[in-house]
Amino acid sequence: MLKAYNNLTSGMYLVGTKGDKESGCIVNTFEQVAASPEMVVVAINKDNYTCKQIRKSKKFNVTVLDENADMNLISRFGFFSSEFEDKYKPFNVKYDLLELPYIEDNMTSLFTVRVKEEIDASTHILFLGEVSEAVWFNDKPAMTYKYYKEELKGKTPPKASSYQKSKAVSGYKCDVCGYIYRGETLPVDYICPICGQTHFTKITD
């Protein structure tokens, strides 16, 4: 069954919005569902702060990551919460037609969307919306989820729609993002390669 799911094509996208404050997160489920009017859908975990802000603002944007997107950007927007962290602070931020923040660097395109309907999908909310603005930035290859996993050796955060629980392994698990270091002894001052934290918990089979 897992092989069937892993064979599905998906990309890497940065979703942005502004409710109580600017927030954003990385997702891998974003699709066009109709051409006239231009309708799209995105899936975001219910517990994600950005999801809560979209439910308030009824608008969001999506930028498509290219293959040169920095892992620091992916880590910042994928493994931290906008509730406690100003994720956009280190980047060159611009604003779209609806005054929502976005990052153009290492992105291929931008979609600005007004929410038309929310669909409850168990752990996630599907936001169905109409595109207000679509902008093409460049012809660079868009980053796929497969590229992120296989070429960049990226990890999947627990709130992602593609997250699958790993089999038990021996080693140390990052307390922040869940990255697992395999080995009997964790090196002194070891830093998580995904989120840059140093807090780990020992795990066993």
C-alpha positions as CSV (number, residue, x, y, z in Angstrom):
1,M,0.0,0.0,0.0
2,L,2.8,2.5,0.9
3,K,4.4,2.0,-2.5
4,A,1.2,3.0,-4.2
5,Y,1.1,6.3,-2.2
6,N,4.7,7.0,-2.7
7,N,4.2,6.7,-6.5
8,L,1.8,9.7,-6.5
9,T,3.3,12.9,-8.0
10,S,3.4,15.9,-5.7
11,G,5.4,19.1,-5.4
12,M,6.8,21.4,-2.7
13,Y,4.8,24.6,-2.0
14,L,5.0,27.5,0.4
15,V,1.6,28.7,1.6
16,G,1.2,32.2,3.1
17,T,-1.6,34.1,4.7
18,K,-2.3,36.9,7.1
19,G,-4.9,36.6,9.9
20,D,-3.8,37.8,13.3
21,K,-0.3,38.0,11.8
22,E,1.7,36.8,8.9
23,S,2.1,33.1,8.8
24,G,3.3,30.4,6.3
25,C,4.1,26.7,6.0
26,I,5.4,24.2,3.5
27,V,2.9,21.7,2.0
28,N,3.0,19.1,-0.7
29,T,-0.7,18.9,-1.6
30,F,-1.8,21.7,-3.9
31,E,-3.7,21.2,-7.2
32,Q,-5.8,22.9,-9.8
33,V,-9.3,21.5,-9.9
34,A,-11.0,23.7,-12.6
35,A,-9.9,26.2,-15.3
36,S,-13.0,28.4,-15.6
37,P,-13.3,29.8,-13.1
38,E,-9.7,29.0,-12.0
39,M,-10.2,26.9,-8.9
40,V,-7.4,25.3,-6.7
41,V,-7.3,23.2,-3.6
42,V,-4.7,22.9,-0.8
43,A,-4.5,20.6,2.2
44,I,-3.2,21.8,5.5
45,N,-3.1,20.0,8.9
46,K,-5.8,21.3,11.3
47,D,-3.3,21.8,14.1
48,N,-1.1,24.0,11.9
49,Y,-1.1,27.7,12.9
50,T,-1.3,28.7,9.2
51,C,-4.4,26.6,8.8
52,K,-6.1,28.5,11.6
53,Q,-5.1,31.8,10.1
54,I,-6.5,30.9,6.7
55,R,-9.8,30.0,8.3
56,K,-9.9,33.5,9.8
57,S,-8.7,35.5,6.8
58,K,-10.4,33.4,4.0
59,K,-7.4,34.0,1.7
60,F,-4.0,32.5,1.1
61,N,-1.2,32.4,-1.5
62,V,0.9,29.5,-2.8
63,T,4.4,29.8,-4.3
64,V,6.0,26.8,-6.1
65,L,9.5,26.0,-4.9
66,D,12.2,25.4,-7.5
67,E,15.0,22.8,-7.1
68,N,17.4,25.5,-5.8
69,A,15.2,26.4,-2.8
70,D,17.4,26.6,0.3
71,M,17.0,23.8,2.9
72,N,17.0,26.6,5.6
73,L,13.8,28.0,4.1
74,I,12.2,24.5,3.9
75,S,13.3,23.8,7.5
76,R,12.0,27.2,8.8
77,F,8.6,27.0,7.1
78,G,8.3,23.2,7.6
79,F,9.4,22.5,11.1
80,F,8.6,25.7,13.1
81,S,5.3,27.4,14.0
82,S,4.4,30.9,12.9
83,E,2.6,31.3,16.2
84,F,6.0,31.7,17.9
85,E,8.4,32.5,15.1
86,D,8.4,35.3,12.4
87,K,9.3,32.9,9.6
88,Y,9.5,35.6,6.9
89,K,12.0,37.8,8.8
90,P,15.3,36.5,7.2
91,F,13.9,36.7,3.6
92,N,13.2,39.2,1.0
93,V,9.4,39.5,1.4
94,K,7.0,40.9,-1.1
95,Y,3.2,41.3,-1.1
96,D,0.6,40.1,-3.5
97,L,-2.8,41.4,-4.8
98,L,-4.4,40.6,-1.4
99,E,-1.5,42.0,0.6
100,L,-0.3,38.6,1.6
101,P,3.4,37.9,2.1
102,Y,5.4,35.8,-0.3
103,I,9.0,35.0,-1.2
104,E,9.9,35.2,-4.9
105,D,13.5,33.9,-4.5
106,N,13.8,30.2,-5.6
107,M,10.2,30.1,-6.5
108,T,8.8,29.5,-10.0
109,S,5.3,31.0,-9.7
110,L,2.7,32.5,-7.4
111,F,-1.0,31.9,-6.9
112,T,-3.2,34.2,-4.8
113,V,-6.4,32.6,-3.7
114,R,-9.7,33.6,-2.0
115,V,-11.3,30.7,-0.1
116,K,-14.7,29.5,-1.3
117,E,-15.2,26.4,0.7
118,E,-13.6,24.3,3.5
119,I,-13.7,20.6,3.4
120,D,-13.0,18.5,6.5
121,A,-10.6,15.7,5.6
122,S,-9.9,14.0,9.0
123,T,-6.6,15.4,10.1
124,H,-6.5,18.1,7.4
125,I,-8.7,20.9,6.0
126,L,-9.0,21.2,2.3
127,F,-9.3,24.8,1.2
128,L,-11.0,25.2,-2.1
129,G,-10.6,28.6,-3.6
130,E,-10.7,30.8,-6.7
131,V,-7.4,32.2,-8.0
132,S,-7.3,36.0,-7.9
133,E,-3.8,36.3,-9.3
134,A,-1.3,34.0,-11.0
135,V,2.3,35.1,-11.7
136,W,5.0,33.2,-13.5
137,F,8.6,34.0,-12.2
138,N,10.9,31.7,-14.2
139,D,11.5,28.5,-16.1
140,K,13.5,26.7,-13.4
141,P,12.5,23.1,-12.6
142,A,9.9,23.0,-9.9
143,M,10.9,21.0,-6.8
144,T,8.9,17.7,-6.5
145,Y,8.4,15.9,-3.3
146,K,10.4,13.0,-4.7
147,Y,13.4,15.3,-5.4
148,Y,13.2,16.7,-1.9
149,K,13.2,13.2,-0.4
150,E,15.8,11.5,-2.7
151,E,18.1,14.3,-3.8
152,L,18.0,16.6,-0.7
153,K,17.4,13.8,1.8
154,G,14.7,15.9,3.3
155,K,12.4,14.7,6.1
156,T,8.7,14.8,6.4
157,P,7.2,16.8,9.3
158,P,4.5,14.9,11.3
159,K,1.8,17.4,10.2
160,A,2.4,16.9,6.4
161,S,-0.3,15.1,4.5
162,S,2.3,12.6,3.2
163,Y,3.7,11.8,6.7
164,Q,4.0,8.1,7.5
165,K,5.1,6.8,10.8
166,S,8.6,5.2,10.6
167,K,9.4,1.8,11.9
168,A,11.1,1.7,15.2
169,V,14.9,2.2,15.0
170,S,17.8,2.5,17.5
171,G,19.3,5.9,17.8
172,Y,18.3,9.5,18.9
173,K,15.3,11.5,17.8
174,C,15.2,15.3,17.5
175,D,12.7,16.7,20.0
176,V,11.8,19.5,17.6
177,C,11.4,18.0,14.1
178,G,11.6,14.3,14.6
179,Y,14.8,13.7,12.7
180,I,16.4,10.4,13.7
181,Y,20.2,10.0,14.2
182,R,21.1,6.3,13.8
183,G,23.7,5.2,16.2
184,E,24.4,4.0,19.7
185,T,26.1,7.3,20.8
186,L,25.1,10.8,19.9
187,P,28.2,13.0,19.2
188,V,28.8,15.8,21.7
189,D,27.2,19.0,20.6
190,Y,25.5,17.3,17.6
191,I,23.2,19.7,15.7
192,C,20.1,18.4,13.9
193,P,20.7,18.8,10.1
194,I,17.1,19.6,9.5
195,C,16.1,22.2,12.2
196,G,19.4,23.1,13.8
197,Q,18.4,22.2,17.3
198,T,20.5,20.2,19.8
199,H,17.8,18.4,21.9
200,F,17.5,14.7,21.3
201,T,15.9,11.7,23.0
202,K,17.3,8.2,22.9
203,I,15.0,5.6,21.2
204,T,15.3,1.9,20.8
205,D,13.8,-0.9,18.8
